[in-house]
Amino acid sequence: MTKLSKSPRIAFLGTGAQGASIAADFALAGLDVTFIDQWPAHIEAIRANGITVNLPTRTINARVPALHLCEVAEVKQPFDLIFLVVKAYDTSWATQLIKPVLAADGFVIGLQNGMTHEDIAAVVGRHRTIGAVIEIASNMWVPGITNRQNDHDTSWFAMGALDPAQAHRVEAVADLLRLSGHVEVTTDIRSAKWMKLVVNAAELIPSAIIDTALNDAARVPGMLNVMRAAGYEAMQAALADGATIMPIIGMPPSMSNDPERYVDEIFEKVLSTFSKEDTLTTSLQDWRKGRRAEVEEVNGWVVQTLAAHGRRAPVNQRVVEVALQIEAGTLAPHPDNARLLFGNPPV
């Protein structure tokens, strides 16, 4: 089946910087889409003024239904598709929240960092789970307004069913997501998500630790080596966990199968195509908002995976330890923190 048999009811749970911009594309295309978010001021701003998305060369605005989390319990008609765009550490409770309003033959699509597809499946079942990879740079500082640094031509997604019996249905969902960017359908979404985690381990938390934009972080003496080393360890974890090296984010099929060379190539692709000079990673945005970042779900996942195979991940371990000090309030993000990533773990 390549077409949906009806016009689906769609919800986006998590309409921050990423989710809001994608859901706005859906709304402007005439789809039945509802915004759900945990930031009260954001929902009220959307109700008053619609959702505004600032893109590199244009601005769009869409009027959409918007619900507070507490109002999910009031939904009477189930959703056919629920795009989950919350932080990786919020996946389990968020999926529990929306499970009662998911249609019996519906899907939850996890547009998230980290290996969240299994958390979703544990709640709604593998037959109702679509794993996904997202590559967009966005930020949001004001309720009701998101700033998306990639228009459709440089926005990239991958999708895949967890249950092979449902694989034939994914293309129809991908067609909807193509309203917002390039979408590839894969039969190995687990490996695709691992490959994204590899590059996330290199970029997200390391650049946030030194409180700077991603491209600037890569230019700090010594930091590019640290970031690549974190990616190399993440690739070791992926391979140990049974993942296959595969191209993502529009990389050519002929890219290197050498694990470290792959990391170098994909990291360079992110820096050159998906990151602007002022792009702050989602992790640094989280910290500047006083929120937790996805430390354990990305770099910590690398440490835990290699530990399960009797191996160490010293660079990612240092990243985690410094990051957790920042989240505990005993250390602040600062360029001087780079030295903490070069040598022994901090005490």
MOMO-V954271 format. One record per residue. N is the residue number from 1. RES is the residue in one letter. PHI is phi as a letter, one per 20 degrees, with the letter a starting at -180 (* if undefined). Layout:
N | RES | PHI
N | RES | PHI
//
This chain:
1 | M | *
2 | T | d
3 | K | c
4 | L | f
5 | S | f
6 | K | b
7 | S | f
8 | P | f
9 | R | e
10 | I | c
11 | A | c
12 | F | d
13 | L | e
14 | G | o
15 | T | d
16 | G | e
17 | A | g
18 | Q | e
19 | G | g
20 | A | f
21 | S | f
22 | I | f
23 | A | f
24 | A | f
25 | D | f
26 | F | f
27 | A | f
28 | L | f
29 | A | e
30 | G | n
31 | L | f
32 | D | e
33 | V | c
34 | T | d
35 | F | e
36 | I | c
37 | D | b
38 | Q | e
39 | W | e
40 | P | g
41 | A | f
42 | H | f
43 | I | f
44 | E | f
45 | A | f
46 | I | f
47 | R | f
48 | A | e
49 | N | c
50 | G | m
51 | I | e
52 | T | d
53 | V | c
54 | N | e
55 | L | d
56 | P | g
57 | T | c
58 | R | b
59 | T | c
60 | I | c
61 | N | b
62 | A | c
63 | R | e
64 | V | b
65 | P | f
66 | A | c
67 | L | c
68 | H | f
69 | L | g
70 | C | f
71 | E | e
72 | V | f
73 | A | f
74 | E | e
75 | V | f
76 | K | e
77 | Q | d
78 | P | f
79 | F | e
80 | D | e
81 | L | c
82 | I | c
83 | F | e
84 | L | e
85 | V | c
86 | V | d
87 | K | g
88 | A | g
89 | Y | f
90 | D | e
91 | T | f
92 | S | f
93 | W | f
94 | A | f
95 | T | f
96 | Q | f
97 | L | f
98 | I | e
99 | K | g
100 | P | f
101 | V | d
102 | L | e
103 | A | g
104 | A | g
105 | D | d
106 | G | e
107 | F | c
108 | V | d
109 | I | d
110 | G | e
111 | L | e
112 | Q | b
113 | N | f
114 | G | n
115 | M | e
116 | T | e
117 | H | f
118 | E | f
119 | D | f
120 | I | f
121 | A | f
122 | A | f
123 | V | e
124 | V | d
125 | G | n
126 | R | f
127 | H | f
128 | R | d
129 | T | c
130 | I | d
131 | G | f
132 | A | b
133 | V | c
134 | I | c
135 | E | c
136 | I | b
137 | A | d
138 | S | b
139 | N | b
140 | M | b
141 | W | c
142 | V | c
143 | P | g
144 | G | n
145 | I | c
146 | T | c
147 | N | d
148 | R | d
149 | Q | e
150 | N | d
151 | D | f
152 | H | f
153 | D | f
154 | T | c
155 | S | d
156 | W | c
157 | F | c
158 | A | c
159 | M | b
160 | G | a
161 | A | f
162 | L | e
163 | D | e
164 | P | g
165 | A | f
166 | Q | d
167 | A | g
168 | H | f
169 | R | e
170 | V | f
171 | E | g
172 | A | f
173 | V | f
174 | A | f
175 | D | g
176 | L | f
177 | L | f
178 | R | f
179 | L | f
180 | S | d
181 | G | r
182 | H | f
183 | V | c
184 | E | d
185 | V | d
186 | T | c
187 | T | e
188 | D | c
189 | I | f
190 | R | f
191 | S | f
192 | A | f
193 | K | f
194 | W | f
195 | M | f
196 | K | f
197 | L | f
198 | V | g
199 | V | f
200 | N | f
201 | A | f
202 | A | f
203 | E | d
204 | L | f
205 | I | f
206 | P | g
207 | S | f
208 | A | f
209 | I | g
210 | I | e
211 | D | l
212 | T | b
213 | A | f
214 | L | f
215 | N | f
216 | D | f
217 | A | f
218 | A | f
219 | R | e
220 | V | f
221 | P | g
222 | G | n
223 | M | f
224 | L | f
225 | N | f
226 | V | f
227 | M | f
228 | R | f
229 | A | f
230 | A | f
231 | G | f
232 | Y | f
233 | E | f
234 | A | f
235 | M | f
236 | Q | g
237 | A | f
238 | A | f
239 | L | f
240 | A | f
241 | D | e
242 | G | n
243 | A | f
244 | T | d
245 | I | f
246 | M | b
247 | P | f
248 | I | c
249 | I | l
250 | G | n
251 | M | f
252 | P | f
253 | P | g
254 | S | e
255 | M | f
256 | S | f
257 | N | e
258 | D | f
259 | P | g
260 | E | f
261 | R | f
262 | Y | g
263 | V | g
264 | D | g
265 | E | f
266 | I | f
267 | F | f
268 | E | f
269 | K | f
270 | V | f
271 | L | f
272 | S | e
273 | T | d
274 | F | d
275 | S | c
276 | K | e
277 | E | f
278 | D | d
279 | T | f
280 | L | e
281 | T | f
282 | T | g
283 | S | f
284 | L | f
285 | Q | g
286 | D | g
287 | W | f
288 | R | f
289 | K | e
290 | G | m
291 | R | d
292 | R | f
293 | A | d
294 | E | e
295 | V | f
296 | E | f
297 | E | e
298 | V | d
299 | N | f
300 | G | f
301 | W | f
302 | V | f
303 | V | g
304 | Q | f
305 | T | f
306 | L | f
307 | A | f
308 | A | f
309 | H | d
310 | G | m
311 | R | c
312 | R | d
313 | A | c
314 | P | f
315 | V | f
316 | N | f
317 | Q | f
318 | R | f
319 | V | g
320 | V | f
321 | E | f
322 | V | f
323 | A | f
324 | L | f
325 | Q | f
326 | I | f
327 | E | f
328 | A | e
329 | G | n
330 | T | e
331 | L | b
332 | A | d
333 | P | g
334 | H | a
335 | P | g
336 | D | f
337 | N | f
338 | A | g
339 | R | f
340 | L | f
341 | L | e
342 | F | e
343 | G | c
344 | N | f
345 | P | g
346 | P | f
347 | V | d
//
